[in-house]
Amino acid sequence: MSLGAGDPACDLIIAFTLVSAETRATFRAAPDVDDATGIRGRGWALATG
């Protein structure tokens, strides 16, 4: 993954805007995302919301 602004966490914005809480863990596990990147992805989602 790396479609965002240089930070792979940008690609996780969709996980926090469209994916339900129940399936979010599956979404994050698919590309093997570490916790720090997941937290930054949540921050990106909040920043764009």
C-alpha positions, 0 to 999 in steps of 0.5 A: 500500500502507498496510495496516500501522501507518502504515508501508508496510513493514508490508505487506511482512512477507508477503514475508519470511514466506511468499514464497520468496527467488526470488520476493521481488524480484518481490513487492517490485517490484510496488508499486515499493518502495524499498530502505529500505522493503524493509529495514524490512519485513524488520525488521518480519518479524523483530520479529513472528517 
